[in-house]
Amino acid sequence: MTDAASNLTANLPDVVAEVRELFERYERALVDKDVDVLDAIFWESPHTIRYALHENGYGFAEIHAHRVARPPGPGIKERRIRLEILTLGRDLATVNLEFKVRDRDLIGRASLPSDFGHAPAAAASDLASLRFPLGTTVEAAERELILQTLASTNNKTRAAELLGISLKTLHNKLKEYEAAKPPSR
């Protein structure tokens, strides 16, 4: 088996959990019409495709335009019938949803792209220019590097790989950073 083929293990539990969490975040953002979250979840590319009941989005710009025009609220989904998540390795996932259409005797389907929640790896190369002023503590530099890598990849599994740490370590660091935040007023 080649290295490429061995990296395509189906449905690694931690990757499926991450994609499921991202999908739930996506669903909440649809109801809340949080366009920033919706946009952050999809790859900004003309190659991104989103199929849905009333529209098909071909390219990020078209998908974004639909999101901006869409009214907030629960939309057409009354209840889920079936949610299928397939991951291959740590960098490829598809999410397919069947749902009962609100107030109609119809079944709807939504398909999220294979790049769902995953910025292309090239975006991580932007981190090469990350610089820290003299006197920055190792702890502060580590925190910034972790947060910037996560922001660049928009994928915890990929960020952990790029940083050379386990996903568990990344989760622990993020919890630590969250706990260190001052309370909101």
Backbone as JSON Lines, residues from 0, in Angstrom:
{"i":0,"aa":"M","n":[0.85,-1.18,0.0],"ca":[0.0,0.0,0.0],"c":[0.89,1.24,0.0]}
{"i":1,"aa":"T","n":[0.54,2.22,-0.81],"ca":[1.33,3.46,-0.88],"c":[1.02,4.34,0.32]}
{"i":2,"aa":"D","n":[1.91,5.3,0.58],"ca":[1.67,6.23,1.68],"c":[0.37,6.99,1.47]}
{"i":3,"aa":"A","n":[0.11,7.39,0.23],"ca":[-1.11,8.15,-0.05],"c":[-2.35,7.33,0.29]}
{"i":4,"aa":"A","n":[-2.36,6.06,-0.11],"ca":[-3.51,5.2,0.17],"c":[-3.65,4.93,1.66]}
{"i":5,"aa":"S","n":[-2.54,4.77,2.38],"ca":[-2.63,4.49,3.8],"c":[-3.11,5.7,4.58]}
{"i":6,"aa":"N","n":[-3.0,6.89,4.0],"ca":[-3.48,8.1,4.67],"c":[-4.96,8.35,4.43]}
{"i":7,"aa":"L","n":[-5.64,7.43,3.77],"ca":[-7.06,7.62,3.47],"c":[-7.95,6.68,4.29]}
{"i":8,"aa":"T","n":[-7.57,6.42,5.51],"ca":[-8.37,5.59,6.39],"c":[-9.74,6.23,6.57]}
{"i":9,"aa":"A","n":[-10.77,5.44,6.39],"ca":[-12.14,5.96,6.49],"c":[-12.56,6.14,7.94]}
{"i":10,"aa":"N","n":[-13.19,7.27,8.2],"ca":[-13.88,7.55,9.45],"c":[-13.04,7.35,10.71]}
{"i":11,"aa":"L","n":[-11.88,8.01,10.75],"ca":[-11.12,8.04,11.99],"c":[-12.01,8.73,13.04]}
{"i":12,"aa":"P","n":[-12.21,8.13,14.2],"ca":[-13.18,8.67,15.17],"c":[-12.95,10.14,15.54]}
{"i":13,"aa":"D","n":[-11.7,10.57,15.73],"ca":[-11.47,11.96,16.12],"c":[-11.79,12.92,14.98]}
{"i":14,"aa":"V","n":[-11.55,12.49,13.74],"ca":[-11.85,13.34,12.59],"c":[-13.37,13.43,12.38]}
{"i":15,"aa":"V","n":[-14.06,12.3,12.51],"ca":[-15.53,12.3,12.39],"c":[-16.12,13.22,13.47]}
{"i":16,"aa":"A","n":[-15.61,13.13,14.7],"ca":[-16.1,13.99,15.78],"c":[-15.88,15.47,15.46]}
{"i":17,"aa":"E","n":[-14.73,15.79,14.91],"ca":[-14.43,17.18,14.56],"c":[-15.35,17.67,13.45]}
{"i":18,"aa":"V","n":[-15.58,16.85,12.44],"ca":[-16.47,17.24,11.34],"c":[-17.9,17.37,11.83]}
{"i":19,"aa":"R","n":[-18.33,16.46,12.71],"ca":[-19.69,16.54,13.27],"c":[-19.85,17.85,14.06]}
{"i":20,"aa":"E","n":[-18.85,18.2,14.86],"ca":[-18.89,19.45,15.63],"c":[-18.96,20.66,14.7]}
{"i":21,"aa":"L","n":[-18.19,20.62,13.64],"ca":[-18.2,21.7,12.66],"c":[-19.54,21.78,11.94]}
{"i":22,"aa":"F","n":[-20.13,20.62,11.62],"ca":[-21.43,20.59,10.96],"c":[-22.51,21.21,11.87]}
{"i":23,"aa":"E","n":[-22.47,20.87,13.15],"ca":[-23.45,21.44,14.09],"c":[-23.28,22.95,14.19]}
{"i":24,"aa":"R","n":[-22.03,23.4,14.17],"ca":[-21.75,24.85,14.18],"c":[-22.33,25.5,12.92]}
{"i":25,"aa":"Y","n":[-22.16,24.82,11.79],"ca":[-22.69,25.28,10.51],"c":[-24.22,25.39,10.57]}
{"i":26,"aa":"E","n":[-24.87,24.35,11.1],"ca":[-26.33,24.34,11.2],"c":[-26.82,25.49,12.08]}
{"i":27,"aa":"R","n":[-26.15,25.74,13.22],"ca":[-26.53,26.87,14.09],"c":[-26.35,28.19,13.36]}
{"i":28,"aa":"A","n":[-25.26,28.31,12.61],"ca":[-24.99,29.55,11.87],"c":[-26.04,29.78,10.78]}
{"i":29,"aa":"L","n":[-26.57,28.72,10.19],"ca":[-27.65,28.88,9.21],"c":[-28.88,29.49,9.85]}
{"i":30,"aa":"V","n":[-29.28,28.96,11.0],"ca":[-30.46,29.47,11.7],"c":[-30.24,30.91,12.14]}
{"i":31,"aa":"D","n":[-29.04,31.2,12.65],"ca":[-28.73,32.55,13.15],"c":[-28.33,33.53,12.05]}
{"i":32,"aa":"K","n":[-28.19,33.01,10.81],"ca":[-27.69,33.79,9.68],"c":[-26.36,34.47,10.04]}
{"i":33,"aa":"D","n":[-25.46,33.68,10.59],"ca":[-24.13,34.16,10.94],"c":[-23.23,33.93,9.73]}
{"i":34,"aa":"V","n":[-23.25,34.89,8.82],"ca":[-22.53,34.77,7.55],"c":[-21.03,34.61,7.77]}
{"i":35,"aa":"D","n":[-20.48,35.27,8.78],"ca":[-19.04,35.13,9.05],"c":[-18.67,33.69,9.35]}
{"i":36,"aa":"V","n":[-19.46,33.03,10.18],"ca":[-19.2,31.61,10.5],"c":[-19.4,30.75,9.27]}
{"i":37,"aa":"L","n":[-20.49,31.0,8.54],"ca":[-20.76,30.21,7.34],"c":[-19.62,30.34,6.34]}
{"i":38,"aa":"D","n":[-19.14,31.55,6.14],"ca":[-18.05,31.76,5.19],"c":[-16.75,31.11,5.67]}
{"i":39,"aa":"A","n":[-16.5,31.17,6.98],"ca":[-15.25,30.61,7.52],"c":[-15.2,29.09,7.37]}
{"i":40,"aa":"I","n":[-16.35,28.46,7.31],"ca":[-16.4,27.0,7.24],"c":[-16.09,26.49,5.83]}
{"i":41,"aa":"F","n":[-16.34,27.31,4.82],"ca":[-16.11,26.87,3.44],"c":[-14.82,27.45,2.88]}
{"i":42,"aa":"W","n":[-14.21,26.69,2.01],"ca":[-12.99,27.11,1.32],"c":[-13.34,28.24,0.36]}
{"i":43,"aa":"E","n":[-12.61,29.33,0.42],"ca":[-12.85,30.47,-0.47],"c":[-12.18,30.18,-1.81]}
{"i":44,"aa":"S","n":[-12.96,29.56,-2.7],"ca":[-12.42,29.11,-3.98],"c":[-13.55,29.01,-5.0]}
{"i":45,"aa":"P","n":[-13.24,29.23,-6.26],"ca":[-14.25,29.02,-7.31],"c":[-14.58,27.53,-7.48]}
{"i":46,"aa":"H","n":[-13.8,26.65,-6.86],"ca":[-14.0,25.2,-6.98],"c":[-14.98,24.66,-5.94]}
{"i":47,"aa":"T","n":[-15.36,25.49,-4.97],"ca":[-16.27,25.05,-3.92],"c":[-17.68,24.95,-4.5]}
{"i":48,"aa":"I","n":[-18.35,23.83,-4.19],"ca":[-19.72,23.6,-4.66],"c":[-20.58,23.22,-3.47]}
{"i":49,"aa":"R","n":[-21.79,23.76,-3.42],"ca":[-22.75,23.4,-2.38],"c":[-24.09,23.12,-3.04]}
{"i":50,"aa":"Y","n":[-24.59,21.9,-2.83],"ca":[-25.9,21.53,-3.35],"c":[-26.92,21.62,-2.23]}
{"i":51,"aa":"A","n":[-28.09,22.19,-2.54],"ca":[-29.15,22.3,-1.54],"c":[-30.49,22.19,-2.26]}
{"i":52,"aa":"L","n":[-31.57,22.23,-1.48],"ca":[-32.9,22.0,-2.03],"c":[-33.31,23.06,-3.05]}
{"i":53,"aa":"H","n":[-33.15,24.33,-2.71],"ca":[-33.63,25.41,-3.58],"c":[-32.56,26.11,-4.39]}
{"i":54,"aa":"E","n":[-31.31,25.78,-4.15],"ca":[-30.25,26.43,-4.92],"c":[-29.0,25.55,-4.9]}
{"i":55,"aa":"N","n":[-28.23,25.72,-5.93],"ca":[-26.91,25.1,-5.99],"c":[-25.91,26.23,-6.05]}
{"i":56,"aa":"G","n":[-24.88,26.16,-5.24],"ca":[-23.87,27.2,-5.22],"c":[-22.61,26.7,-5.89]}
{"i":57,"aa":"Y","n":[-22.21,27.37,-6.95],"ca":[-21.0,27.01,-7.68],"c":[-19.96,28.11,-7.47]}
{"i":58,"aa":"G","n":[-19.01,27.84,-6.62],"ca":[-17.98,28.82,-6.29],"c":[-18.33,29.57,-5.02]}
{"i":59,"aa":"F","n":[-17.31,29.92,-4.26],"ca":[-17.5,30.58,-2.98],"c":[-18.32,31.86,-3.11]}
{"i":60,"aa":"A","n":[-18.06,32.67,-4.12],"ca":[-18.75,33.96,-4.27],"c":[-20.26,33.75,-4.41]}
{"i":61,"aa":"E","n":[-20.67,32.77,-5.19],"ca":[-22.1,32.5,-5.38],"c":[-22.73,31.98,-4.09]}
{"i":62,"aa":"I","n":[-22.01,31.12,-3.38],"ca":[-22.51,30.6,-2.1],"c":[-22.66,31.75,-1.09]}
{"i":63,"aa":"H","n":[-21.66,32.62,-1.04],"ca":[-21.7,33.78,-0.13],"c":[-22.89,34.69,-0.47]}
{"i":64,"aa":"A","n":[-23.11,34.96,-1.74],"ca":[-24.22,35.84,-2.16],"c":[-25.56,35.27,-1.69]}
{"i":65,"aa":"H","n":[-25.72,33.97,-1.79],"ca":[-26.96,33.33,-1.33],"c":[-27.11,33.51,0.19]}
{"i":66,"aa":"R","n":[-26.03,33.34,0.92],"ca":[-26.08,33.47,2.38],"c":[-26.48,34.87,2.81]}
{"i":67,"aa":"V","n":[-25.94,35.87,2.14],"ca":[-26.25,37.26,2.48],"c":[-27.72,37.55,2.21]}
{"i":68,"aa":"A","n":[-28.28,37.0,1.13],"ca":[-29.67,37.27,0.74],"c":[-30.68,36.47,1.56]}
{"i":69,"aa":"R","n":[-30.25,35.37,2.15],"ca":[-31.15,34.47,2.88],"c":[-31.63,35.11,4.18]}
{"i":70,"aa":"P","n":[-32.95,35.02,4.47],"ca":[-33.43,35.57,5.74],"c":[-33.0,34.68,6.91]}
{"i":71,"aa":"P","n":[-32.85,35.26,8.11],"ca":[-32.53,34.43,9.27],"c":[-33.74,33.59,9.66]}
{"i":72,"aa":"G","n":[-33.51,32.58,10.45],"ca":[-34.61,31.75,10.93],"c":[-34.34,30.29,10.67]}
{"i":73,"aa":"P","n":[-35.28,29.45,11.06],"ca":[-35.03,28.01,11.0],"c":[-34.95,27.44,9.59]}
{"i":74,"aa":"G","n":[-35.35,28.19,8.59],"ca":[-35.25,27.69,7.22],"c":[-36.25,26.59,6.94]}
{"i":75,"aa":"I","n":[-35.92,25.73,6.0],"ca":[-36.88,24.74,5.54],"c":[-36.77,23.4,6.26]}
{"i":76,"aa":"K","n":[-35.77,23.22,7.11],"ca":[-35.58,21.92,7.76],"c":[-36.48,21.79,8.98]}
{"i":77,"aa":"E","n":[-37.36,20.8,8.93],"ca":[-38.24,20.53,10.07],"c":[-37.55,19.55,11.03]}
{"i":78,"aa":"R","n":[-36.99,18.49,10.47],"ca":[-36.26,17.52,11.28],"c":[-35.3,16.72,10.4]}
{"i":79,"aa":"R","n":[-34.27,16.23,11.02],"ca":[-33.31,15.39,10.31],"c":[-33.85,13.98,10.16]}
{"i":80,"aa":"I","n":[-33.58,13.41,9.0],"ca":[-33.9,12.01,8.77],"c":[-32.63,11.19,8.84]}
{"i":81,"aa":"R","n":[-31.61,11.67,8.15],"ca":[-30.35,10.92,8.11],"c":[-29.19,11.88,7.89]}
{"i":82,"aa":"L","n":[-28.16,11.7,8.69],"ca":[-26.93,12.47,8.54],"c":[-25.8,11.49,8.32]}
{"i":83,"aa":"E","n":[-25.1,11.63,7.22],"ca":[-23.97,10.76,6.89],"c":[-22.7,11.58,6.8]}
{"i":84,"aa":"I","n":[-21.71,11.19,7.54],"ca":[-20.4,11.83,7.48],"c":[-19.4,10.78,7.04]}
{"i":85,"aa":"L","n":[-18.64,11.11,6.02],"ca":[-17.57,10.23,5.57],"c":[-16.28,11.03,5.58]}
{"i":86,"aa":"T","n":[-15.3,10.51,6.28],"ca":[-13.98,11.14,6.25],"c":[-13.0,10.13,5.68]}
{"i":87,"aa":"L","n":[-12.03,10.65,4.95],"ca":[-10.95,9.82,4.42],"c":[-9.65,10.45,4.88]}
{"i":88,"aa":"G","n":[-8.96,9.77,5.75],"ca":[-7.76,10.35,6.34],"c":[-8.15,11.52,7.22]}
{"i":89,"aa":"R","n":[-7.27,12.51,7.28],"ca":[-7.49,13.65,8.15],"c":[-7.83,14.93,7.39]}
{"i":90,"aa":"D","n":[-7.85,14.86,6.06],"ca":[-8.01,16.09,5.29],"c":[-9.19,16.1,4.33]}
{"i":91,"aa":"L","n":[-10.03,15.06,4.33],"ca":[-11.12,15.0,3.38],"c":[-12.38,14.52,4.1]}
{"i":92,"aa":"A","n":[-13.46,15.26,3.91],"ca":[-14.72,14.87,4.53],"c":[-15.88,15.31,3.67]}
{"i":93,"aa":"T","n":[-16.94,14.52,3.66],"ca":[-18.18,14.93,3.04],"c":[-19.29,14.73,4.07]}
{"i":94,"aa":"V","n":[-20.27,15.6,4.0],"ca":[-21.42,15.52,4.9],"c":[-22.66,15.56,4.02]}
{"i":95,"aa":"N","n":[-23.54,14.59,4.21],"ca":[-24.79,14.54,3.46],"c":[-25.94,14.43,4.45]}
{"i":96,"aa":"L","n":[-26.95,15.25,4.22],"ca":[-28.08,15.32,5.14],"c":[-29.37,15.13,4.37]}
{"i":97,"aa":"E","n":[-30.24,14.27,4.9],"ca":[-31.62,14.16,4.43],"c":[-32.49,14.71,5.54]}
{"i":98,"aa":"F","n":[-33.51,15.49,5.18],"ca":[-34.37,16.09,6.19],"c":[-35.79,16.21,5.68]}
{"i":99,"aa":"K","n":[-36.72,16.29,6.62],"ca":[-38.13,16.54,6.32],"c":[-38.26,18.03,6.09]}
{"i":100,"aa":"V","n":[-38.86,18.42,4.95],"ca":[-39.07,19.83,4.64],"c":[-40.25,20.35,5.46]}
{"i":101,"aa":"R","n":[-40.05,21.48,6.09],"ca":[-41.05,22.1,6.96],"c":[-42.36,22.34,6.19]}
{"i":102,"aa":"D","n":[-43.46,21.87,6.78],"ca":[-44.82,22.1,6.27],"c":[-45.08,21.57,4.86]}
{"i":103,"aa":"R","n":[-44.28,20.62,4.42],"ca":[-44.5,20.04,3.09],"c":[-44.23,18.55,3.17]}
{"i":104,"aa":"D","n":[-44.79,17.81,2.26],"ca":[-44.58,16.37,2.22],"c":[-43.39,16.08,1.29]}
{"i":105,"aa":"L","n":[-42.25,16.65,1.65],"ca":[-41.05,16.51,0.82],"c":[-39.85,16.13,1.69]}
{"i":106,"aa":"I","n":[-38.93,15.45,1.06],"ca":[-37.64,15.14,1.68],"c":[-36.61,16.04,1.02]}
{"i":107,"aa":"G","n":[-35.84,16.73,1.81],"ca":[-34.77,17.59,1.3],"c":[-33.42,16.93,1.49]}
{"i":108,"aa":"R","n":[-32.5,17.36,0.69],"ca":[-31.13,16.85,0.78],"c":[-30.17,18.01,0.7]}
{"i":109,"aa":"A","n":[-29.13,17.93,1.49],"ca":[-28.06,18.92,1.45],"c":[-26.74,18.17,1.45]}
{"i":110,"aa":"S","n":[-25.83,18.67,0.66],"ca":[-24.52,18.07,0.56],"c":[-23.48,19.15,0.78]}
{"i":111,"aa":"L","n":[-22.58,18.91,1.7],"ca":[-21.52,19.86,1.96],"c":[-20.25,19.34,1.31]}
{"i":112,"aa":"P","n":[-19.42,20.23,0.81],"ca":[-18.3,19.83,-0.03],"c":[-17.21,19.07,0.71]}
{"i":113,"aa":"S","n":[-16.36,18.41,-0.07],"ca":[-15.28,17.63,0.5],"c":[-14.27,18.5,1.23]}
{"i":114,"aa":"D","n":[-14.26,19.8,0.95],"ca":[-13.35,20.7,1.65],"c":[-14.02,21.36,2.85]}
{"i":115,"aa":"F","n":[-15.22,20.89,3.21],"ca":[-15.99,21.45,4.31],"c":[-15.12,21.56,5.56]}
{"i":116,"aa":"G","n":[-14.99,22.79,6.04],"ca":[-14.25,23.02,7.28],"c":[-12.76,22.9,7.16]}
{"i":117,"aa":"H","n":[-12.25,22.85,5.94],"ca":[-10.82,22.64,5.79],"c":[-10.25,23.63,4.8]}
{"i":118,"aa":"A","n":[-9.49,24.57,5.3],"ca":[-8.79,25.48,4.4],"c":[-7.7,24.69,3.7]}
{"i":119,"aa":"P","n":[-7.36,25.03,2.47],"ca":[-6.3,24.3,1.8],"c":[-4.99,24.44,2.55]}
{"i":120,"aa":"A","n":[-4.16,23.42,2.47],"ca":[-2.9,23.4,3.2],"c":[-2.02,24.59,2.86]}
{"i":121,"aa":"A","n":[-2.14,25.11,1.66],"ca":[-1.31,26.25,1.27],"c":[-1.52,27.44,2.19]}
{"i":122,"aa":"A","n":[-2.72,27.57,2.75],"ca":[-2.99,28.69,3.64],"c":[-2.08,28.65,4.86]}
{"i":123,"aa":"A","n":[-1.69,27.47,5.28],"ca":[-0.82,27.34,6.44],"c":[0.56,27.92,6.18]}
{"i":124,"aa":"S","n":[0.95,28.0,4.92],"ca":[2.27,28.55,4.6],"c":[2.35,30.04,4.96]}
{"i":125,"aa":"D","n":[1.19,30.69,5.11],"ca":[1.17,32.09,5.54],"c":[1.81,32.25,6.91]}
{"i":126,"aa":"L","n":[1.85,31.18,7.68],"ca":[2.41,31.25,9.04],"c":[3.92,31.4,9.03]}
{"i":127,"aa":"A","n":[4.54,31.16,7.9],"ca":[6.0,31.26,7.82],"c":[6.48,32.67,8.13]}
{"i":128,"aa":"S","n":[5.62,33.64,7.93],"ca":[6.02,35.04,8.17],"c":[5.73,35.48,9.61]}
{"i":129,"aa":"L","n":[5.23,34.58,10.44],"ca":[4.93,34.92,11.82],"c":[6.21,35.28,12.56]}
{"i":130,"aa":"R","n":[6.24,36.46,13.16],"ca":[7.41,36.95,13.89],"c":[6.98,37.4,15.28]}
{"i":131,"aa":"F","n":[7.9,37.29,16.23],"ca":[7.63,37.7,17.6],"c":[8.67,38.71,18.03]}
{"i":132,"aa":"P","n":[8.26,39.76,18.73],"ca":[9.23,40.76,19.2],"c":[10.17,40.14,20.24]}
{"i":133,"aa":"L","n":[11.35,40.67,20.31],"ca":[12.32,40.24,21.3],"c":[11.7,40.37,22.68]}
{"i":134,"aa":"G","n":[11.86,39.38,23.52],"ca":[11.29,39.41,24.86],"c":[9.97,38.68,24.97]}
{"i":135,"aa":"T","n":[9.41,38.21,23.84],"ca":[8.17,37.44,23.89],"c":[8.45,36.12,24.6]}
{"i":136,"aa":"T","n":[7.61,35.76,25.55],"ca":[7.83,34.5,26.27],"c":[7.52,33.33,25.34]}
{"i":137,"aa":"V","n":[8.12,32.2,25.64],"ca":[7.86,30.99,24.86],"c":[6.37,30.64,24.96]}
{"i":138,"aa":"E","n":[5.79,30.8,26.14],"ca":[4.38,30.51,26.34],"c":[3.5,31.39,25.44]}
{"i":139,"aa":"A","n":[3.81,32.68,25.36],"ca":[3.04,33.61,24.52],"c":[3.23,33.28,23.04]}
{"i":140,"aa":"A","n":[4.46,32.95,22.65],"ca":[4.73,32.61,21.25],"c":[4.01,31.31,20.88]}
{"i":141,"aa":"E","n":[4.04,30.34,21.77],"ca":[3.36,29.07,21.51],"c":[1.85,29.3,21.34]}
{"i":142,"aa":"R","n":[1.27,30.1,22.23],"ca":[-0.16,30.4,22.17],"c":[-0.5,31.05,20.82]}
{"i":143,"aa":"E","n":[0.28,32.05,20.44],"ca":[0.02,32.75,19.18],"c":[0.16,31.81,17.98]}
{"i":144,"aa":"L","n":[1.19,30.97,18.0],"ca":[1.41,30.03,16.91],"c":[0.25,29.05,16.79]}
{"i":145,"aa":"I","n":[-0.2,28.54,17.93],"ca":[-1.33,27.6,17.91],"c":[-2.59,28.29,17.39]}
{"i":146,"aa":"L","n":[-2.9,29.46,17.9],"ca":[-4.11,30.16,17.47],"c":[-4.06,30.57,16.0]}
{"i":147,"aa":"Q","n":[-2.9,31.02,15.55],"ca":[-2.76,31.42,14.14],"c":[-2.85,30.2,13.22]}
{"i":148,"aa":"T","n":[-2.27,29.09,13.63],"ca":[-2.34,27.86,12.81],"c":[-3.79,27.39,12.72]}
{"i":149,"aa":"L","n":[-4.48,27.41,13.84],"ca":[-5.88,27.01,13.84],"c":[-6.73,27.94,12.98]}
{"i":150,"aa":"A","n":[-6.48,29.24,13.08],"ca":[-7.22,30.21,12.25],"c":[-6.91,30.0,10.77]}
{"i":151,"aa":"S","n":[-5.67,29.67,10.47],"ca":[-5.27,29.5,9.08],"c":[-5.85,28.24,8.46]}
{"i":152,"aa":"T","n":[-5.92,27.16,9.22],"ca":[-6.41,25.89,8.68],"c":[-7.9,25.69,8.89]}
{"i":153,"aa":"N","n":[-8.47,26.33,9.92],"ca":[-9.87,26.14,10.28],"c":[-10.19,24.66,10.5]}
{"i":154,"aa":"N","n":[-9.18,23.91,10.99],"ca":[-9.34,22.47,11.16],"c":[-8.39,22.02,12.26]}
{"i":155,"aa":"K","n":[-8.94,21.57,13.38],"ca":[-8.11,21.2,14.53],"c":[-7.16,20.06,14.22]}
{"i":156,"aa":"T","n":[-7.63,19.06,13.5],"ca":[-6.78,17.93,13.17],"c":[-5.6,18.36,12.32]}
{"i":157,"aa":"R","n":[-5.87,19.16,11.3],"ca":[-4.8,19.64,10.41],"c":[-3.85,20.56,11.18]}
{"i":158,"aa":"A","n":[-4.38,21.42,12.04],"ca":[-3.53,22.32,12.84],"c":[-2.59,21.51,13.72]}
{"i":159,"aa":"A","n":[-3.11,20.49,14.39],"ca":[-2.28,19.65,15.24],"c":[-1.16,18.98,14.44]}
{"i":160,"aa":"E","n":[-1.51,18.49,13.25],"ca":[-0.48,17.87,12.39],"c":[0.61,18.87,12.03]}
{"i":161,"aa":"L","n":[0.2,20.07,11.61],"ca":[1.18,21.08,11.22],"c":[2.07,21.49,12.39]}
{"i":162,"aa":"L","n":[1.48,21.52,13.58],"ca":[2.24,21.92,14.77],"c":[3.09,20.79,15.35]}
{"i":163,"aa":"G","n":[2.84,19.57,14.88],"ca":[3.6,18.43,15.39],"c":[3.18,18.03,16.8]}
{"i":164,"aa":"I","n":[1.9,18.26,17.13],"ca":[1.38,17.87,18.44],"c":[0.15,16.99,18.24]}
{"i":165,"aa":"S","n":[-0.24,16.29,19.29],"ca":[-1.43,15.44,19.19],"c":[-2.68,16.32,19.24]}
{"i":166,"aa":"L","n":[-3.76,15.77,18.75],"ca":[-5.04,16.47,18.8],"c":[-5.44,16.71,20.26]}
{"i":167,"aa":"K","n":[-5.17,15.75,21.12],"ca":[-5.47,15.89,22.56],"c":[-4.7,17.07,23.15]}
{"i":168,"aa":"T","n":[-3.41,17.2,22.8],"ca":[-2.61,18.33,23.3],"c":[-3.21,19.64,22.82]}
{"i":169,"aa":"L","n":[-3.61,19.69,21.55],"ca":[-4.22,20.9,21.02],"c":[-5.49,21.24,21.79]}
{"i":170,"aa":"H","n":[-6.35,20.25,22.02],"ca":[-7.58,20.49,22.78],"c":[-7.26,21.01,24.18]}
{"i":171,"aa":"N","n":[-6.27,20.41,24.84],"ca":[-5.89,20.86,26.18],"c":[-5.38,22.29,26.17]}
{"i":172,"aa":"K","n":[-4.57,22.64,25.17],"ca":[-4.06,24.01,25.06],"c":[-5.22,25.0,24.86]}
{"i":173,"aa":"L","n":[-6.17,24.65,24.0],"ca":[-7.3,25.55,23.74],"c":[-8.16,25.74,25.0]}
{"i":174,"aa":"K","n":[-8.35,24.66,25.76],"ca":[-9.07,24.77,27.04],"c":[-8.32,25.7,27.99]}
{"i":175,"aa":"E","n":[-7.01,25.55,28.02],"ca":[-6.15,26.38,28.87],"c":[-6.3,27.86,28.48]}
{"i":176,"aa":"Y","n":[-6.29,28.15,27.19],"ca":[-6.41,29.53,26.72],"c":[-7.8,30.08,27.06]}
{"i":177,"aa":"E","n":[-8.82,29.25,26.91],"ca":[-10.18,29.67,27.22],"c":[-10.31,29.99,28.71]}
{"i":178,"aa":"A","n":[-9.71,29.15,29.56],"ca":[-9.78,29.35,31.01],"c":[-9.04,30.63,31.43]}
{"i":179,"aa":"A","n":[-8.01,31.0,30.66],"ca":[-7.2,32.18,31.02],"c":[-7.85,33.49,30.57]}
{"i":180,"aa":"K","n":[-8.94,33.4,29.79],"ca":[-9.61,34.63,29.31],"c":[-10.24,35.35,30.5]}
{"i":181,"aa":"P","n":[-10.17,36.68,30.51],"ca":[-10.89,37.4,31.57],"c":[-12.39,37.24,31.37]}
{"i":182,"aa":"P","n":[-13.15,37.22,32.47],"ca":[-14.61,37.06,32.33],"c":[-15.23,38.23,31.58]}
{"i":183,"aa":"S","n":[-16.27,37.92,30.79],"ca":[-17.0,38.97,30.04],"c":[-17.85,39.77,31.01]}
{"i":184,"aa":"R","n":[-18.01,41.04,30.67],"ca":[-18.86,41.9,31.53],"c":[-20.28,41.88,31.09]}
